[in-house]
Amino acid sequence: MKALIESIVTSLVDHPEDIVVAKTEEETKIVYHLTVNQEDVGKVIGKNGRIAKAIRTVVYAAKTDAKKRIYLDIM
């Protein structure tokens, strides 16, 4: 899942070397924390959050463990 997030975001940003994806796992959920360069935040979020919503939709659809919910937090 981490590789999927990185591959999607890499094509959107100008500084792909600054992409960091951290994973936090709890009993009922898995949270991926995405951090990008300050200049690229707007590109990842998009107008009215449309790009962020699309990235989250792809990540939610690709989940492998049906028992845990997956969240994507863009910082």
mmJSON file of the N, C-alpha and C atoms, coordinates in Angstrom:
{"data_MODEL":{"atom_site":{
"group_PDB":["ATOM","ATOM","ATOM","ATOM","ATOM","ATOM","ATOM","ATOM","ATOM","ATOM","ATOM","ATOM","ATOM","ATOM","ATOM","ATOM","ATOM","ATOM","ATOM","ATOM","ATOM","ATOM","ATOM","ATOM","ATOM","ATOM","ATOM","ATOM","ATOM","ATOM","ATOM","ATOM","ATOM","ATOM","ATOM","ATOM","ATOM","ATOM","ATOM","ATOM","ATOM","ATOM","ATOM","ATOM","ATOM","ATOM","ATOM","ATOM","ATOM","ATOM","ATOM","ATOM","ATOM","ATOM","ATOM","ATOM","ATOM","ATOM","ATOM","ATOM","ATOM","ATOM","ATOM","ATOM","ATOM","ATOM","ATOM","ATOM","ATOM","ATOM","ATOM","ATOM","ATOM","ATOM","ATOM","ATOM","ATOM","ATOM","ATOM","ATOM","ATOM","ATOM","ATOM","ATOM","ATOM","ATOM","ATOM","ATOM","ATOM","ATOM","ATOM","ATOM","ATOM","ATOM","ATOM","ATOM","ATOM","ATOM","ATOM","ATOM","ATOM","ATOM","ATOM","ATOM","ATOM","ATOM","ATOM","ATOM","ATOM","ATOM","ATOM","ATOM","ATOM","ATOM","ATOM","ATOM","ATOM","ATOM","ATOM","ATOM","ATOM","ATOM","ATOM","ATOM","ATOM","ATOM","ATOM","ATOM","ATOM","ATOM","ATOM","ATOM","ATOM","ATOM","ATOM","ATOM","ATOM","ATOM","ATOM","ATOM","ATOM","ATOM","ATOM","ATOM","ATOM","ATOM","ATOM","ATOM","ATOM","ATOM","ATOM","ATOM","ATOM","ATOM","ATOM","ATOM","ATOM","ATOM","ATOM","ATOM","ATOM","ATOM","ATOM","ATOM","ATOM","ATOM","ATOM","ATOM","ATOM","ATOM","ATOM","ATOM","ATOM","ATOM","ATOM","ATOM","ATOM","ATOM","ATOM","ATOM","ATOM","ATOM","ATOM","ATOM","ATOM","ATOM","ATOM","ATOM","ATOM","ATOM","ATOM","ATOM","ATOM","ATOM","ATOM","ATOM","ATOM","ATOM","ATOM","ATOM","ATOM","ATOM","ATOM","ATOM","ATOM","ATOM","ATOM","ATOM","ATOM","ATOM","ATOM","ATOM","ATOM","ATOM","ATOM","ATOM","ATOM","ATOM","ATOM","ATOM","ATOM","ATOM","ATOM","ATOM","ATOM"],
"id":[1,2,3,4,5,6,7,8,9,10,11,12,13,14,15,16,17,18,19,20,21,22,23,24,25,26,27,28,29,30,31,32,33,34,35,36,37,38,39,40,41,42,43,44,45,46,47,48,49,50,51,52,53,54,55,56,57,58,59,60,61,62,63,64,65,66,67,68,69,70,71,72,73,74,75,76,77,78,79,80,81,82,83,84,85,86,87,88,89,90,91,92,93,94,95,96,97,98,99,100,101,102,103,104,105,106,107,108,109,110,111,112,113,114,115,116,117,118,119,120,121,122,123,124,125,126,127,128,129,130,131,132,133,134,135,136,137,138,139,140,141,142,143,144,145,146,147,148,149,150,151,152,153,154,155,156,157,158,159,160,161,162,163,164,165,166,167,168,169,170,171,172,173,174,175,176,177,178,179,180,181,182,183,184,185,186,187,188,189,190,191,192,193,194,195,196,197,198,199,200,201,202,203,204,205,206,207,208,209,210,211,212,213,214,215,216,217,218,219,220,221,222,223,224,225],
"type_symbol":["N","C","C","N","C","C","N","C","C","N","C","C","N","C","C","N","C","C","N","C","C","N","C","C","N","C","C","N","C","C","N","C","C","N","C","C","N","C","C","N","C","C","N","C","C","N","C","C","N","C","C","N","C","C","N","C","C","N","C","C","N","C","C","N","C","C","N","C","C","N","C","C","N","C","C","N","C","C","N","C","C","N","C","C","N","C","C","N","C","C","N","C","C","N","C","C","N","C","C","N","C","C","N","C","C","N","C","C","N","C","C","N","C","C","N","C","C","N","C","C","N","C","C","N","C","C","N","C","C","N","C","C","N","C","C","N","C","C","N","C","C","N","C","C","N","C","C","N","C","C","N","C","C","N","C","C","N","C","C","N","C","C","N","C","C","N","C","C","N","C","C","N","C","C","N","C","C","N","C","C","N","C","C","N","C","C","N","C","C","N","C","C","N","C","C","N","C","C","N","C","C","N","C","C","N","C","C","N","C","C","N","C","C","N","C","C","N","C","C","N","C","C","N","C","C"],
"label_atom_id":["N","CA","C","N","CA","C","N","CA","C","N","CA","C","N","CA","C","N","CA","C","N","CA","C","N","CA","C","N","CA","C","N","CA","C","N","CA","C","N","CA","C","N","CA","C","N","CA","C","N","CA","C","N","CA","C","N","CA","C","N","CA","C","N","CA","C","N","CA","C","N","CA","C","N","CA","C","N","CA","C","N","CA","C","N","CA","C","N","CA","C","N","CA","C","N","CA","C","N","CA","C","N","CA","C","N","CA","C","N","CA","C","N","CA","C","N","CA","C","N","CA","C","N","CA","C","N","CA","C","N","CA","C","N","CA","C","N","CA","C","N","CA","C","N","CA","C","N","CA","C","N","CA","C","N","CA","C","N","CA","C","N","CA","C","N","CA","C","N","CA","C","N","CA","C","N","CA","C","N","CA","C","N","CA","C","N","CA","C","N","CA","C","N","CA","C","N","CA","C","N","CA","C","N","CA","C","N","CA","C","N","CA","C","N","CA","C","N","CA","C","N","CA","C","N","CA","C","N","CA","C","N","CA","C","N","CA","C","N","CA","C","N","CA","C","N","CA","C","N","CA","C","N","CA","C","N","CA","C","N","CA","C"],
"label_alt_id":[null,null,null,null,null,null,null,null,null,null,null,null,null,null,null,null,null,null,null,null,null,null,null,null,null,null,null,null,null,null,null,null,null,null,null,null,null,null,null,null,null,null,null,null,null,null,null,null,null,null,null,null,null,null,null,null,null,null,null,null,null,null,null,null,null,null,null,null,null,null,null,null,null,null,null,null,null,null,null,null,null,null,null,null,null,null,null,null,null,null,null,null,null,null,null,null,null,null,null,null,null,null,null,null,null,null,null,null,null,null,null,null,null,null,null,null,null,null,null,null,null,null,null,null,null,null,null,null,null,null,null,null,null,null,null,null,null,null,null,null,null,null,null,null,null,null,null,null,null,null,null,null,null,null,null,null,null,null,null,null,null,null,null,null,null,null,null,null,null,null,null,null,null,null,null,null,null,null,null,null,null,null,null,null,null,null,null,null,null,null,null,null,null,null,null,null,null,null,null,null,null,null,null,null,null,null,null,null,null,null,null,null,null,null,null,null,null,null,null,null,null,null,null,null,null],
"label_comp_id":["MET","MET","MET","LYS","LYS","LYS","ALA","ALA","ALA","LEU","LEU","LEU","ILE","ILE","ILE","GLU","GLU","GLU","SER","SER","SER","ILE","ILE","ILE","VAL","VAL","VAL","THR","THR","THR","SER","SER","SER","LEU","LEU","LEU","VAL","VAL","VAL","ASP","ASP","ASP","HIS","HIS","HIS","PRO","PRO","PRO","GLU","GLU","GLU","ASP","ASP","ASP","ILE","ILE","ILE","VAL","VAL","VAL","VAL","VAL","VAL","ALA","ALA","ALA","LYS","LYS","LYS","THR","THR","THR","GLU","GLU","GLU","GLU","GLU","GLU","GLU","GLU","GLU","THR","THR","THR","LYS","LYS","LYS","ILE","ILE","ILE","VAL","VAL","VAL","TYR","TYR","TYR","HIS","HIS","HIS","LEU","LEU","LEU","THR","THR","THR","VAL","VAL","VAL","ASN","ASN","ASN","GLN","GLN","GLN","GLU","GLU","GLU","ASP","ASP","ASP","VAL","VAL","VAL","GLY","GLY","GLY","LYS","LYS","LYS","VAL","VAL","VAL","ILE","ILE","ILE","GLY","GLY","GLY","LYS","LYS","LYS","ASN","ASN","ASN","GLY","GLY","GLY","ARG","ARG","ARG","ILE","ILE","ILE","ALA","ALA","ALA","LYS","LYS","LYS","ALA","ALA","ALA","ILE","ILE","ILE","ARG","ARG","ARG","THR","THR","THR","VAL","VAL","VAL","VAL","VAL","VAL","TYR","TYR","TYR","ALA","ALA","ALA","ALA","ALA","ALA","LYS","LYS","LYS","THR","THR","THR","ASP","ASP","ASP","ALA","ALA","ALA","LYS","LYS","LYS","LYS","LYS","LYS","ARG","ARG","ARG","ILE","ILE","ILE","TYR","TYR","TYR","LEU","LEU","LEU","ASP","ASP","ASP","ILE","ILE","ILE","MET","MET","MET"],
"label_asym_id":["A","A","A","A","A","A","A","A","A","A","A","A","A","A","A","A","A","A","A","A","A","A","A","A","A","A","A","A","A","A","A","A","A","A","A","A","A","A","A","A","A","A","A","A","A","A","A","A","A","A","A","A","A","A","A","A","A","A","A","A","A","A","A","A","A","A","A","A","A","A","A","A","A","A","A","A","A","A","A","A","A","A","A","A","A","A","A","A","A","A","A","A","A","A","A","A","A","A","A","A","A","A","A","A","A","A","A","A","A","A","A","A","A","A","A","A","A","A","A","A","A","A","A","A","A","A","A","A","A","A","A","A","A","A","A","A","A","A","A","A","A","A","A","A","A","A","A","A","A","A","A","A","A","A","A","A","A","A","A","A","A","A","A","A","A","A","A","A","A","A","A","A","A","A","A","A","A","A","A","A","A","A","A","A","A","A","A","A","A","A","A","A","A","A","A","A","A","A","A","A","A","A","A","A","A","A","A","A","A","A","A","A","A","A","A","A","A","A","A","A","A","A","A","A","A"],
"label_entity_id":["1","1","1","1","1","1","1","1","1","1","1","1","1","1","1","1","1","1","1","1","1","1","1","1","1","1","1","1","1","1","1","1","1","1","1","1","1","1","1","1","1","1","1","1","1","1","1","1","1","1","1","1","1","1","1","1","1","1","1","1","1","1","1","1","1","1","1","1","1","1","1","1","1","1","1","1","1","1","1","1","1","1","1","1","1","1","1","1","1","1","1","1","1","1","1","1","1","1","1","1","1","1","1","1","1","1","1","1","1","1","1","1","1","1","1","1","1","1","1","1","1","1","1","1","1","1","1","1","1","1","1","1","1","1","1","1","1","1","1","1","1","1","1","1","1","1","1","1","1","1","1","1","1","1","1","1","1","1","1","1","1","1","1","1","1","1","1","1","1","1","1","1","1","1","1","1","1","1","1","1","1","1","1","1","1","1","1","1","1","1","1","1","1","1","1","1","1","1","1","1","1","1","1","1","1","1","1","1","1","1","1","1","1","1","1","1","1","1","1","1","1","1","1","1","1"],
"label_seq_id":[1,1,1,2,2,2,3,3,3,4,4,4,5,5,5,6,6,6,7,7,7,8,8,8,9,9,9,10,10,10,11,11,11,12,12,12,13,13,13,14,14,14,15,15,15,16,16,16,17,17,17,18,18,18,19,19,19,20,20,20,21,21,21,22,22,22,23,23,23,24,24,24,25,25,25,26,26,26,27,27,27,28,28,28,29,29,29,30,30,30,31,31,31,32,32,32,33,33,33,34,34,34,35,35,35,36,36,36,37,37,37,38,38,38,39,39,39,40,40,40,41,41,41,42,42,42,43,43,43,44,44,44,45,45,45,46,46,46,47,47,47,48,48,48,49,49,49,50,50,50,51,51,51,52,52,52,53,53,53,54,54,54,55,55,55,56,56,56,57,57,57,58,58,58,59,59,59,60,60,60,61,61,61,62,62,62,63,63,63,64,64,64,65,65,65,66,66,66,67,67,67,68,68,68,69,69,69,70,70,70,71,71,71,72,72,72,73,73,73,74,74,74,75,75,75],
"pdbx_PDB_ins_code":[null,null,null,null,null,null,null,null,null,null,null,null,null,null,null,null,null,null,null,null,null,null,null,null,null,null,null,null,null,null,null,null,null,null,null,null,null,null,null,null,null,null,null,null,null,null,null,null,null,null,null,null,null,null,null,null,null,null,null,null,null,null,null,null,null,null,null,null,null,null,null,null,null,null,null,null,null,null,null,null,null,null,null,null,null,null,null,null,null,null,null,null,null,null,null,null,null,null,null,null,null,null,null,null,null,null,null,null,null,null,null,null,null,null,null,null,null,null,null,null,null,null,null,null,null,null,null,null,null,null,null,null,null,null,null,null,null,null,null,null,null,null,null,null,null,null,null,null,null,null,null,null,null,null,null,null,null,null,null,null,null,null,null,null,null,null,null,null,null,null,null,null,null,null,null,null,null,null,null,null,null,null,null,null,null,null,null,null,null,null,null,null,null,null,null,null,null,null,null,null,null,null,null,null,null,null,null,null,null,null,null,null,null,null,null,null,null,null,null,null,null,null,null,null,null],
"Cartn_x":[0.83,0.0,0.875,1.964,2.89,3.456,3.802,4.335,3.285,2.039,0.949,0.797,0.797,0.674,1.852,3.054,4.244,4.214,3.769,3.753,2.717,1.597,0.574,1.069,1.607,2.002,3.258,4.144,5.387,5.101,4.069,3.758,3.137,2.696,2.026,2.965,4.032,4.856,6.115,6.711,7.97,9.185,9.001,10.091,9.764,9.894,9.542,10.464,11.645,12.572,12.12,11.177,10.693,9.436,8.979,7.779,8.11,7.324,7.483,6.116,6.038,4.796,5.08,4.403,4.559,3.271,3.4,2.244,2.045,0.82,0.445,-0.667,-0.469,-1.464,-2.054,-3.378,-4.104,-4.982,-5.787,-6.618,-7.618,-8.262,-9.336,-9.021,-7.853,-7.555,-6.064,-5.769,-4.399,-4.396,-3.483,-3.41,-2.068,-2.129,-0.935,-0.809,0.332,0.597,1.496,0.989,1.72,2.261,3.565,4.212,4.951,4.719,5.388,6.048,6.833,7.481,6.405,6.718,5.768,5.243,6.09,5.682,4.704,4.678,3.851,2.523,2.261,1.044,-0.202,-0.217,-1.372,-1.609,-0.546,-0.678,-1.279,-0.959,-1.477,-2.932,-3.276,-4.643,-5.565,-5.131,-5.939,-7.028,-7.737,-8.829,-9.954,-10.349,-11.422,-11.165,-9.9,-9.559,-9.868,-10.054,-10.452,-9.367,-8.122,-7.04,-6.837,-6.879,-6.735,-7.862,-9.054,-10.201,-10.018,-9.493,-9.266,-8.182,-7.112,-6.05,-6.607,-7.4,-8.003,-8.918,-9.673,-10.573,-9.797,-8.692,-7.87,-7.273,-6.78,-6.177,-7.222,-8.417,-9.469,-9.903,-9.932,-10.35,-9.3,-8.042,-6.962,-6.654,-7.437,-7.124,-7.162,-6.335,-6.201,-6.856,-6.836,-7.403,-8.781,-9.813,-11.187,-11.574,-10.818,-11.189,-10.75,-9.77,-9.258,-9.571,-9.946,-10.201,-8.88,-8.787,-7.569,-7.87,-6.989,-7.118,-5.834,-5.987,-4.832,-4.872,-3.833,-3.726,-2.642,-3.03,-2.062,-1.631,-0.338,0.186,0.897],
"Cartn_y":[-1.191,0.0,1.255,1.193,2.33,2.636,1.607,1.79,2.382,1.994,2.541,4.04,4.447,5.869,6.652,6.12,6.806,6.93,5.902,5.964,6.947,7.063,8.032,9.453,9.711,11.062,11.507,10.585,10.928,11.621,11.188,11.791,13.174,13.548,14.835,15.956,15.616,16.626,16.979,18.135,18.572,18.047,17.704,17.218,15.809,14.79,13.428,12.855,13.437,12.932,13.281,14.212,14.632,13.889,12.918,12.168,11.192,11.255,10.335,9.757,8.423,7.746,6.926,7.281,6.55,5.795,4.666,3.801,3.643,3.844,3.618,2.586,1.512,0.435,0.289,0.234,0.022,-1.217,-1.489,-2.685,-2.708,-1.578,-1.543,-0.722,-0.066,0.773,0.855,1.199,1.464,2.877,3.719,5.105,5.314,5.809,6.181,7.695,8.191,9.626,10.021,10.861,11.299,12.696,12.864,14.163,14.474,15.683,16.122,17.471,17.925,19.234,20.319,21.387,22.48,23.066,23.112,23.661,22.752,21.475,20.502,20.187,20.773,20.459,20.774,21.913,22.296,21.356,20.815,19.886,18.56,18.148,16.883,17.034,18.183,18.405,18.747,19.627,19.992,20.99,21.443,22.398,21.717,22.348,21.841,20.417,19.991,18.669,17.526,17.816,16.772,15.727,16.143,15.175,14.323,14.944,14.192,13.165,13.552,12.642,11.471,11.747,10.687,9.724,10.255,9.389,8.505,9.083,8.303,7.216,7.515,6.532,5.336,5.593,4.505,3.676,4.339,3.629,2.782,3.318,2.564,1.359,1.518,0.424,-0.684,-0.359,-1.334,-2.029,-1.803,-2.413,-3.931,-4.566,-6.016,-6.716,-6.115,-6.737,-6.137,-6.919,-6.414,-6.074,-6.538,-6.31,-4.946,-4.349,-3.054,-1.977,-0.809,0.339,1.017,1.597,2.295,3.773,4.603,6.048,6.62,7.709,8.418,9.844,10.218,11.544,12.316,13.437,14.239,15.402,15.473,16.51,17.57],
"Cartn_z":[0.0,0.0,0.0,0.747,0.808,-0.575,-1.332,-2.682,-3.614,-3.441,-4.251,-4.013,-2.758,-2.414,-2.987,-2.815,-3.322,-4.842,-5.531,-6.994,-7.512,-6.855,-7.268,-7.036,-5.86,-5.481,-6.23,-6.557,-7.261,-8.59,-9.273,-10.57,-10.441,-9.25,-9.052,-8.599,-7.904,-7.233,-8.016,-7.673,-8.272,-7.506,-6.237,-5.383,-4.889,-5.746,-5.325,-4.252,-4.098,-3.075,-1.663,-1.52,-0.198,0.255,-0.508,-0.145,0.974,2.036,3.162,3.492,3.532,3.9,5.149,6.236,7.5,7.782,8.45,8.717,10.214,10.66,12.052,12.059,12.809,12.817,14.212,14.256,15.502,15.359,16.363,16.344,15.201,14.964,13.974,12.734,12.699,11.542,11.277,10.022,9.588,9.016,9.513,9.054,8.36,7.137,6.391,6.431,6.878,6.979,5.81,4.926,3.753,3.994,3.841,3.979,2.683,2.159,0.933,1.188,0.225,0.305,0.417,1.121,1.349,0.033,-0.984,-2.279,-3.017,-2.68,-3.389,-2.71,-1.57,-0.826,-1.655,-2.308,-3.116,-4.278,-4.839,-5.967,-5.516,-4.301,-3.792,-3.343,-2.8,-2.339,-3.509,-4.392,-5.556,-5.213,-6.239,-6.032,-5.262,-4.181,-3.32,-2.829,-2.799,-2.284,-3.23,-4.504,-5.456,-5.665,-5.768,-5.992,-4.737,-3.576,-2.321,-2.19,-2.555,-2.486,-3.449,-4.647,-5.62,-5.141,-4.541,-4.009,-2.905,-2.02,-0.928,-1.484,-2.513,-3.112,-3.652,-4.333,-4.869,-3.733,-2.71,-1.577,-0.854,-0.643,0.038,-0.791,-2.112,-2.986,-3.046,-2.816,-2.918,-1.602,-0.589,0.712,0.619,1.417,1.352,2.534,3.702,4.897,5.145,4.993,5.096,6.538,7.524,8.918,9.44,8.808,9.269,8.253,8.75,7.887,7.575,6.405,5.988,5.845,6.387,6.315,5.721,4.985,4.443,4.973,5.7,6.297,5.55,4.928,4.181,5.067,5.333,6.215,5.412],
"occupancy":[1.0,1.0,1.0,1.0,1.0,1.0,1.0,1.0,1.0,1.0,1.0,1.0,1.0,1.0,1.0,1.0,1.0,1.0,1.0,1.0,1.0,1.0,1.0,1.0,1.0,1.0,1.0,1.0,1.0,1.0,1.0,1.0,1.0,1.0,1.0,1.0,1.0,1.0,1.0,1.0,1.0,1.0,1.0,1.0,1.0,1.0,1.0,1.0,1.0,1.0,1.0,1.0,1.0,1.0,1.0,1.0,1.0,1.0,1.0,1.0,1.0,1.0,1.0,1.0,1.0,1.0,1.0,1.0,1.0,1.0,1.0,1.0,1.0,1.0,1.0,1.0,1.0,1.0,1.0,1.0,1.0,1.0,1.0,1.0,1.0,1.0,1.0,1.0,1.0,1.0,1.0,1.0,1.0,1.0,1.0,1.0,1.0,1.0,1.0,1.0,1.0,1.0,1.0,1.0,1.0,1.0,1.0,1.0,1.0,1.0,1.0,1.0,1.0,1.0,1.0,1.0,1.0,1.0,1.0,1.0,1.0,1.0,1.0,1.0,1.0,1.0,1.0,1.0,1.0,1.0,1.0,1.0,1.0,1.0,1.0,1.0,1.0,1.0,1.0,1.0,1.0,1.0,1.0,1.0,1.0,1.0,1.0,1.0,1.0,1.0,1.0,1.0,1.0,1.0,1.0,1.0,1.0,1.0,1.0,1.0,1.0,1.0,1.0,1.0,1.0,1.0,1.0,1.0,1.0,1.0,1.0,1.0,1.0,1.0,1.0,1.0,1.0,1.0,1.0,1.0,1.0,1.0,1.0,1.0,1.0,1.0,1.0,1.0,1.0,1.0,1.0,1.0,1.0,1.0,1.0,1.0,1.0,1.0,1.0,1.0,1.0,1.0,1.0,1.0,1.0,1.0,1.0,1.0,1.0,1.0,1.0,1.0,1.0,1.0,1.0,1.0,1.0,1.0,1.0,1.0,1.0,1.0,1.0,1.0,1.0],
"B_iso_or_equiv":[0.0,0.0,0.0,0.0,0.0,0.0,0.0,0.0,0.0,0.0,0.0,0.0,0.0,0.0,0.0,0.0,0.0,0.0,0.0,0.0,0.0,0.0,0.0,0.0,0.0,0.0,0.0,0.0,0.0,0.0,0.0,0.0,0.0,0.0,0.0,0.0,0.0,0.0,0.0,0.0,0.0,0.0,0.0,0.0,0.0,0.0,0.0,0.0,0.0,0.0,0.0,0.0,0.0,0.0,0.0,0.0,0.0,0.0,0.0,0.0,0.0,0.0,0.0,0.0,0.0,0.0,0.0,0.0,0.0,0.0,0.0,0.0,0.0,0.0,0.0,0.0,0.0,0.0,0.0,0.0,0.0,0.0,0.0,0.0,0.0,0.0,0.0,0.0,0.0,0.0,0.0,0.0,0.0,0.0,0.0,0.0,0.0,0.0,0.0,0.0,0.0,0.0,0.0,0.0,0.0,0.0,0.0,0.0,0.0,0.0,0.0,0.0,0.0,0.0,0.0,0.0,0.0,0.0,0.0,0.0,0.0,0.0,0.0,0.0,0.0,0.0,0.0,0.0,0.0,0.0,0.0,0.0,0.0,0.0,0.0,0.0,0.0,0.0,0.0,0.0,0.0,0.0,0.0,0.0,0.0,0.0,0.0,0.0,0.0,0.0,0.0,0.0,0.0,0.0,0.0,0.0,0.0,0.0,0.0,0.0,0.0,0.0,0.0,0.0,0.0,0.0,0.0,0.0,0.0,0.0,0.0,0.0,0.0,0.0,0.0,0.0,0.0,0.0,0.0,0.0,0.0,0.0,0.0,0.0,0.0,0.0,0.0,0.0,0.0,0.0,0.0,0.0,0.0,0.0,0.0,0.0,0.0,0.0,0.0,0.0,0.0,0.0,0.0,0.0,0.0,0.0,0.0,0.0,0.0,0.0,0.0,0.0,0.0,0.0,0.0,0.0,0.0,0.0,0.0,0.0,0.0,0.0,0.0,0.0,0.0],
"pdbx_formal_charge":[null,null,null,null,null,null,null,null,null,null,null,null,null,null,null,null,null,null,null,null,null,null,null,null,null,null,null,null,null,null,null,null,null,null,null,null,null,null,null,null,null,null,null,null,null,null,null,null,null,null,null,null,null,null,null,null,null,null,null,null,null,null,null,null,null,null,null,null,null,null,null,null,null,null,null,null,null,null,null,null,null,null,null,null,null,null,null,null,null,null,null,null,null,null,null,null,null,null,null,null,null,null,null,null,null,null,null,null,null,null,null,null,null,null,null,null,null,null,null,null,null,null,null,null,null,null,null,null,null,null,null,null,null,null,null,null,null,null,null,null,null,null,null,null,null,null,null,null,null,null,null,null,null,null,null,null,null,null,null,null,null,null,null,null,null,null,null,null,null,null,null,null,null,null,null,null,null,null,null,null,null,null,null,null,null,null,null,null,null,null,null,null,null,null,null,null,null,null,null,null,null,null,null,null,null,null,null,null,null,null,null,null,null,null,null,null,null,null,null,null,null,null,null,null,null],
"auth_seq_id":[1,1,1,2,2,2,3,3,3,4,4,4,5,5,5,6,6,6,7,7,7,8,8,8,9,9,9,10,10,10,11,11,11,12,12,12,13,13,13,14,14,14,15,15,15,16,16,16,17,17,17,18,18,18,19,19,19,20,20,20,21,21,21,22,22,22,23,23,23,24,24,24,25,25,25,26,26,26,27,27,27,28,28,28,29,29,29,30,30,30,31,31,31,32,32,32,33,33,33,34,34,34,35,35,35,36,36,36,37,37,37,38,38,38,39,39,39,40,40,40,41,41,41,42,42,42,43,43,43,44,44,44,45,45,45,46,46,46,47,47,47,48,48,48,49,49,49,50,50,50,51,51,51,52,52,52,53,53,53,54,54,54,55,55,55,56,56,56,57,57,57,58,58,58,59,59,59,60,60,60,61,61,61,62,62,62,63,63,63,64,64,64,65,65,65,66,66,66,67,67,67,68,68,68,69,69,69,70,70,70,71,71,71,72,72,72,73,73,73,74,74,74,75,75,75],
"auth_comp_id":["MET","MET","MET","LYS","LYS","LYS","ALA","ALA","ALA","LEU","LEU","LEU","ILE","ILE","ILE","GLU","GLU","GLU","SER","SER","SER","ILE","ILE","ILE","VAL","VAL","VAL","THR","THR","THR","SER","SER","SER","LEU","LEU","LEU","VAL","VAL","VAL","ASP","ASP","ASP","HIS","HIS","HIS","PRO","PRO","PRO","GLU","GLU","GLU","ASP","ASP","ASP","ILE","ILE","ILE","VAL","VAL","VAL","VAL","VAL","VAL","ALA","ALA","ALA","LYS","LYS","LYS","THR","THR","THR","GLU","GLU","GLU","GLU","GLU","GLU","GLU","GLU","GLU","THR","THR","THR","LYS","LYS","LYS","ILE","ILE","ILE","VAL","VAL","VAL","TYR","TYR","TYR","HIS","HIS","HIS","LEU","LEU","LEU","THR","THR","THR","VAL","VAL","VAL","ASN","ASN","ASN","GLN","GLN","GLN","GLU","GLU","GLU","ASP","ASP","ASP","VAL","VAL","VAL","GLY","GLY","GLY","LYS","LYS","LYS","VAL","VAL","VAL","ILE","ILE","ILE","GLY","GLY","GLY","LYS","LYS","LYS","ASN","ASN","ASN","GLY","GLY","GLY","ARG","ARG","ARG","ILE","ILE","ILE","ALA","ALA","ALA","LYS","LYS","LYS","ALA","ALA","ALA","ILE","ILE","ILE","ARG","ARG","ARG","THR","THR","THR","VAL","VAL","VAL","VAL","VAL","VAL","TYR","TYR","TYR","ALA","ALA","ALA","ALA","ALA","ALA","LYS","LYS","LYS","THR","THR","THR","ASP","ASP","ASP","ALA","ALA","ALA","LYS","LYS","LYS","LYS","LYS","LYS","ARG","ARG","ARG","ILE","ILE","ILE","TYR","TYR","TYR","LEU","LEU","LEU","ASP","ASP","ASP","ILE","ILE","ILE","MET","MET","MET"],
"auth_asym_id":["A","A","A","A","A","A","A","A","A","A","A","A","A","A","A","A","A","A","A","A","A","A","A","A","A","A","A","A","A","A","A","A","A","A","A","A","A","A","A","A","A","A","A","A","A","A","A","A","A","A","A","A","A","A","A","A","A","A","A","A","A","A","A","A","A","A","A","A","A","A","A","A","A","A","A","A","A","A","A","A","A","A","A","A","A","A","A","A","A","A","A","A","A","A","A","A","A","A","A","A","A","A","A","A","A","A","A","A","A","A","A","A","A","A","A","A","A","A","A","A","A","A","A","A","A","A","A","A","A","A","A","A","A","A","A","A","A","A","A","A","A","A","A","A","A","A","A","A","A","A","A","A","A","A","A","A","A","A","A","A","A","A","A","A","A","A","A","A","A","A","A","A","A","A","A","A","A","A","A","A","A","A","A","A","A","A","A","A","A","A","A","A","A","A","A","A","A","A","A","A","A","A","A","A","A","A","A","A","A","A","A","A","A","A","A","A","A","A","A","A","A","A","A","A","A"],
"auth_atom_id":["N","CA","C","N","CA","C","N","CA","C","N","CA","C","N","CA","C","N","CA","C","N","CA","C","N","CA","C","N","CA","C","N","CA","C","N","CA","C","N","CA","C","N","CA","C","N","CA","C","N","CA","C","N","CA","C","N","CA","C","N","CA","C","N","CA","C","N","CA","C","N","CA","C","N","CA","C","N","CA","C","N","CA","C","N","CA","C","N","CA","C","N","CA","C","N","CA","C","N","CA","C","N","CA","C","N","CA","C","N","CA","C","N","CA","C","N","CA","C","N","CA","C","N","CA","C","N","CA","C","N","CA","C","N","CA","C","N","CA","C","N","CA","C","N","CA","C","N","CA","C","N","CA","C","N","CA","C","N","CA","C","N","CA","C","N","CA","C","N","CA","C","N","CA","C","N","CA","C","N","CA","C","N","CA","C","N","CA","C","N","CA","C","N","CA","C","N","CA","C","N","CA","C","N","CA","C","N","CA","C","N","CA","C","N","CA","C","N","CA","C","N","CA","C","N","CA","C","N","CA","C","N","CA","C","N","CA","C","N","CA","C","N","CA","C","N","CA","C","N","CA","C","N","CA","C","N","CA","C","N","CA","C"],
"pdbx_PDB_model_num":[1,1,1,1,1,1,1,1,1,1,1,1,1,1,1,1,1,1,1,1,1,1,1,1,1,1,1,1,1,1,1,1,1,1,1,1,1,1,1,1,1,1,1,1,1,1,1,1,1,1,1,1,1,1,1,1,1,1,1,1,1,1,1,1,1,1,1,1,1,1,1,1,1,1,1,1,1,1,1,1,1,1,1,1,1,1,1,1,1,1,1,1,1,1,1,1,1,1,1,1,1,1,1,1,1,1,1,1,1,1,1,1,1,1,1,1,1,1,1,1,1,1,1,1,1,1,1,1,1,1,1,1,1,1,1,1,1,1,1,1,1,1,1,1,1,1,1,1,1,1,1,1,1,1,1,1,1,1,1,1,1,1,1,1,1,1,1,1,1,1,1,1,1,1,1,1,1,1,1,1,1,1,1,1,1,1,1,1,1,1,1,1,1,1,1,1,1,1,1,1,1,1,1,1,1,1,1,1,1,1,1,1,1,1,1,1,1,1,1,1,1,1,1,1,1]
}}}
